[in-house]
Amino acid sequence: MATLCSRFSIISRRISTSRIFATNMADPLEHATGLEKRELLARVAGNDNPFDFRVLKRGPGTRDCPNQVPSSFDSRLVGCICEEEASSIQWMWLHQGCPRRCACGHWFQLVYKAPV
């Protein structure tokens, strides 16, 4: 037993901790490029949802006054939560110029929005 203890000695590790004080942190807007820069510029301008990913609340959704869905493309995939307690989403494709009716009876229409 004594020979086992002498073979394995306890090794202590020393750690050094110090504080790093950053005096000049770079502005992310200065280093961003491409799509990230356009997103940051849109947020600075006050648009918190530049890519329209948030859930839109349905309006009346009649044939004469359909729910407006913004898109910068000719078509867009839209999901309708037909009932508040629904556990599934009714998916449908919307195409430019063709209003579409969901299975729950609400109408949706694609409207053009300039890309970010």
Secondary structure, DSSP 8 states (H G I E B T S, - for coil): -HHHHHHS--------------S----HHHH--HHHHHHHHHHHTT-S-TT--S--------SSS-EEEEESSSEEEEEE--STT-SS-EEEEEETTB-EE-TTS-EEEEEE----
